[in-house]
Amino acid sequence: MPLSRSDLEFRAQLWNTATSRIREFFCARGYVEVVTPVVVKSPGMEPNLSPLAVDVHTEGLQAHSTRMGLITSPEYSMKKLLGGGMQKIFTLAPVFRDREAPGNRWSIEFTMLEWYHQGKDYRELMTETGELIDFVLNVDRELSPIYGGVRRGRGVGGGGESEGVWLRISYVDEFEKTFGFVPHDDDRERLIDACKEFNVAHPAVDEPVHEIIDRLFQVIIWPTIVTRGRFMLCEYPVPCASLSKVSADGRYAERFEAFVGELELCNGFTELTDAAEQRRRFILEGEERRLAKKEVFPIDDELLDRLKSVTSPTYGNALGVDRLVMLLAGANDIDSIHLFPPSTRY
């Protein structure tokens, strides 16, 4: 059924409000907005993501075909800009992730806000992230209640969580309190024992350690913290470090995610700037992708070369704008904030 004119105008207004507030927030703090490429040779190495692959053909005397992909994040390009000397940058970019599970919070294509600041760490980033989200959501105006009476702050998360204090919850502390240890890469047997003790599905022989940790957390710990409203889940186990720096004592990765109820909004780090360690992680992730029968794209050597010039600490964050707009509208379904609803396009 076609959307009405008032619905189209309202949805356009939502996005204009959110993106205008985002730009206002960062420009006031001295950030520079940048534009990064969407089609690249190395679109991402994360084992849990599936880039949309494309074959790019050039014509003429040097006609050839190049295997490339649509970005899962603008991260690699932005870090190259940091390596070129830029200090505070942000972008609003379309990103693509194939094989996403359909649902009211997911889409193969969505908009990502990503920003970086050299000389700061993830603790300062958590503060700035909370301030950004509050700034975007606390808009002094009325929006038409076209979502069946749902209003801002009463949709995703159960209501009221768009205001108040941002709690900080340590992943490794919660894990240690529950299971008696902080998990590392060599703790596979202890993790298997914890699965048996807490009646969690037994891991497969080749299941990566970080997936076992995540399942234990999701099944046993997550239900006890998801009711806490707005919170930053921080200090992830080292096997779940992703592209983040590991703490000096090796206890945890300097990573966090912001949640409003069950809704995950972002994934932020103190960035890993050690090129050799980053290459090691890329190789491990590539092998994990091969075992999962996923396409393995080439390691981005230019990124690794530029990392050598990036200051440590540097923080970076990737925030899903679609979900932020859902909060702004008080919407429970990603379809209801788009001019072209995702569920009608795939």
C-alpha positions in Angstrom: 0.0 0.0 0.0 1.5 3.4 -1.0 2.4 5.8 1.8 0.4 8.9 2.1 1.9 12.3 1.4 1.8 13.2 5.2 3.6 10.0 6.0 6.3 10.6 3.4 6.9 14.2 4.6 7.1 13.0 8.2 9.6 10.4 7.5 11.7 12.8 5.4 11.5 15.3 8.3 12.7 12.6 10.8 15.9 12.0 8.7 16.5 15.6 8.1 16.2 16.4 11.8 18.5 13.5 12.8 21.3 14.2 10.2 21.1 18.0 10.8 21.5 17.5 14.5 24.4 15.1 14.0 26.2 17.5 11.7 25.5 20.4 14.2 26.9 18.3 17.1 30.2 17.4 15.3 30.9 20.7 13.6 30.5 22.5 16.9 33.3 20.3 18.3 35.7 20.9 15.4 35.2 17.7 13.5 35.5 17.7 9.7 32.9 15.8 7.6 34.5 13.5 5.0 33.2 11.4 2.1 34.6 7.9 1.6 34.3 5.3 -1.2 31.5 2.8 -1.2 33.1 0.2 -3.5 36.5 -1.1 -2.4 38.8 -4.0 -2.8 38.8 -4.8 0.9 35.3 -4.2 2.2 35.7 -6.0 5.6 37.3 -9.0 7.2 34.9 -9.6 10.2 33.9 -13.3 10.2 30.3 -12.5 11.3 29.7 -10.2 8.3 29.1 -10.9 4.6 30.0 -8.0 2.3 28.0 -7.7 -1.0 30.6 -8.6 -3.6 30.6 -7.0 -7.0 32.8 -7.5 -10.2 33.9 -4.1 -11.5 34.8 -4.0 -15.2 37.0 -1.4 -16.9 37.0 -0.9 -20.7 39.5 0.3 -23.2 43.1 -0.7 -23.8 43.6 -2.0 -20.3 40.2 -3.7 -19.9 40.0 -6.0 -16.9 37.7 -7.2 -14.2 38.3 -6.6 -10.5 36.6 -8.4 -7.6 35.4 -5.7 -5.1 32.8 -5.2 -2.5 30.3 -2.7 -1.0 31.6 -1.5 2.3 30.3 -3.0 5.6 31.7 0.1 7.2 33.8 3.2 6.1 36.3 2.3 8.8 39.3 1.3 6.7 39.1 4.5 4.5 38.7 6.7 7.6 41.7 5.3 9.3 43.7 6.0 6.1 42.7 9.6 6.5 43.9 9.5 10.1 47.2 8.1 8.9 47.3 11.1 6.5 47.2 13.5 9.4 43.5 14.3 9.9 42.7 14.5 13.6 38.9 14.7 14.1 36.6 13.4 11.3 33.1 12.0 10.8 31.0 10.7 7.9 27.5 9.6 7.2 27.8 6.7 4.8 25.6 4.1 3.2 26.8 0.6 4.2 25.8 -2.9 3.1 25.7 -6.3 4.8 24.5 -9.4 2.9 22.9 -12.4 4.6 21.4 -10.3 7.4 18.6 -12.0 9.3 15.3 -10.3 8.4 13.7 -8.4 11.2 12.3 -5.1 12.5 15.7 -3.7 13.3 17.9 -5.0 10.4 18.4 -4.1 6.7 20.9 -5.2 4.1 21.5 -1.4 3.4 21.6 1.2 6.1 23.2 4.5 7.1 26.2 4.5 9.4 27.6 7.5 11.3 31.3 6.9 11.9 33.7 9.2 13.7 37.3 9.3 15.0 39.4 11.5 17.3 43.2 11.1 17.6 44.6 11.5 21.2 41.5 10.3 23.1 40.4 6.8 24.4 37.2 4.8 24.7 36.2 6.3 28.1 36.1 9.8 26.6 34.3 8.3 23.6 31.6 6.8 25.8 30.9 10.3 27.3 30.8 11.9 23.8 28.5 9.1 22.5 26.0 9.6 25.3 26.1 13.4 24.7 25.5 12.9 20.9 22.5 10.6 21.3 21.0 12.9 23.9 21.5 15.9 21.6 19.8 14.2 18.7 16.9 12.9 20.7 16.1 16.0 22.7 14.7 18.0 19.8 12.4 20.8 20.9 9.5 20.2 18.6 6.4 18.1 18.1 6.3 15.2 15.5 3.0 14.0 14.2 1.9 10.8 16.1 1.5 8.7 12.9 2.8 5.5 14.3 -0.4 4.3 15.9 0.0 6.6 18.9 3.6 5.6 19.5 5.7 8.6 20.6 9.4 9.3 21.0 10.8 7.3 23.9 7.9 4.9 24.0 8.8 2.5 21.2 12.0 0.4 21.2 13.2 -0.6 24.6 9.9 -0.3 26.4 9.5 3.4 27.0 11.3 6.2 28.8 14.9 5.0 28.0 15.6 7.9 25.7 16.2 10.1 28.8 18.3 9.7 31.9 21.8 8.5 32.9 23.9 6.2 30.8 25.1 3.3 32.9 28.4 1.7 32.3 28.5 -2.1 32.6 31.7 -4.1 32.3 31.3 -7.2 30.2 34.4 -8.9 31.8 33.3 -8.0 35.3 29.8 -9.5 34.8 31.3 -12.6 33.1 33.7 -13.1 36.0 31.0 -12.7 38.6 28.9 -15.3 36.9 31.4 -17.9 35.7 34.4 -17.3 38.0 37.0 -16.2 35.4 37.8 -13.6 32.7 37.9 -15.5 29.4 40.9 -15.4 27.0 41.9 -17.3 23.9 43.4 -20.2 25.8 40.3 -20.8 28.0 38.4 -23.0 25.6 38.1 -25.9 28.0 36.9 -23.7 30.9 34.3 -22.2 28.5 33.1 -25.7 27.6 32.8 -26.6 31.3 30.8 -23.4 31.9 28.4 -24.4 29.0 27.9 -27.8 30.7 27.4 -26.3 34.2 24.9 -23.7 33.0 23.1 -26.0 30.5 24.2 -23.9 27.5 24.5 -25.6 24.1 27.8 -27.5 23.8 30.2 -25.9 21.3 31.1 -27.4 18.0 34.6 -28.7 17.6 35.7 -25.8 15.4 33.6 -23.1 17.0 35.7 -20.0 17.7 36.3 -19.0 21.3 34.7 -15.6 20.9 31.4 -17.3 19.8 31.4 -19.5 22.8 31.9 -16.5 25.1 29.2 -14.6 23.4 26.7 -17.4 23.7 27.3 -17.8 27.4 26.9 -14.1 27.8 23.7 -13.9 25.8 22.0 -16.8 27.4 23.0 -16.3 31.0 24.0 -12.7 31.6 22.2 -10.6 29.0 18.7 -11.2 30.5 19.9 -9.7 33.8 21.2 -6.5 32.3 18.9 -5.7 29.4 16.2 -4.3 31.7 18.6 -1.6 33.0 17.4 1.0 30.5 20.2 3.0 28.8 23.7 1.6 29.2 27.2 1.2 27.7 28.3 -2.4 27.7 32.1 -2.0 27.9 35.4 -3.8 28.5 34.8 -6.8 26.2 36.9 -10.0 26.6 40.1 -10.0 24.6 38.9 -12.7 22.1 36.0 -10.3 21.3 38.4 -7.4 20.7 37.6 -6.9 17.0 39.6 -3.9 15.9 40.1 -2.5 19.4 43.2 -2.0 21.6 43.7 -4.4 24.5 44.1 -2.9 28.0 47.6 -2.6 29.5 47.0 -5.4 31.9 45.5 -7.7 29.2 42.3 -8.1 31.1 39.9 -6.7 28.5 39.5 -5.0 25.1 38.9 -1.3 25.2 35.5 -1.6 23.4 31.9 -0.7 24.1 28.4 -0.8 22.7 25.6 1.5 23.6 22.1 0.1 24.2 18.7 1.5 24.8 16.9 -1.5 26.2 17.5 -4.3 23.7 18.4 -1.9 20.9 22.1 -1.8 20.1 23.1 1.6 18.7 26.9 1.6 18.2 30.2 -0.2 18.5 33.1 2.0 19.7 36.8 1.3 20.5 40.1 2.7 21.5 41.5 1.8 18.1 44.2 -0.7 17.5 47.1 1.2 15.9 49.8 -1.6 16.0 50.0 -2.6 12.3 51.7 -6.0 13.0 49.0 -7.0 15.5 46.3 -5.8 13.1 47.8 -8.0 10.3 47.8 -11.0 12.7 44.1 -10.4 13.5 43.2 -10.0 9.8 45.0 -13.3 9.0 43.1 -15.1 11.8 39.8 -13.6 10.7 40.5 -14.6 7.1 41.0 -18.2 8.2 37.8 -18.1 10.2 36.0 -16.8 7.1 37.5 -19.7 5.0 36.3 -22.3 7.6 32.8 -20.7 7.4 33.0 -20.9 3.6 32.7 -17.2 3.3 34.5 -15.1 0.6 37.9 -13.8 1.8 38.8 -10.4 0.5 42.5 -9.3 0.4 44.1 -7.6 3.4 44.2 -3.9 3.0 47.9 -3.3 3.0 47.5 0.5 2.5 45.5 0.6 5.7 48.2 -1.3 7.6 50.8 1.1 6.3 48.8 4.2 7.3 48.2 2.8 10.8 51.8 3.5 11.6 51.1 7.2 11.6 48.0 7.1 13.7 48.4 8.4 17.3 47.7 6.0 20.2 45.2 6.5 21.8 42.7 7.2 19.1 39.0 6.5 19.4 36.5 5.5 16.8 32.8 4.7 16.8 30.2 3.3 14.3 26.6 4.2 15.0 23.5 3.0 13.1 21.6 6.1 12.1 18.5 4.1 11.2 18.2 2.9 14.8 18.8 6.4 16.1 15.9 7.6 13.9 13.8 4.8 15.2 14.3 6.1 18.8 13.6 9.7 17.6 10.3 8.6 16.2 9.4 6.1 18.9 9.2 3.4 16.2 9.4 -0.3 16.7 10.0 -1.3 13.1 12.7 -0.1 10.7 10.2 -0.1 7.9 8.2 2.7 9.5 11.0 5.3 9.3 12.0 4.8 5.6 10.5 6.3 2.5 11.4 3.0 0.8 10.8 0.4 3.5 13.5 -2.3 3.5 11.1 -5.3 3.7 9.5 -4.2 0.4 12.8 -4.1 -1.5 14.4 -7.5 -1.0 
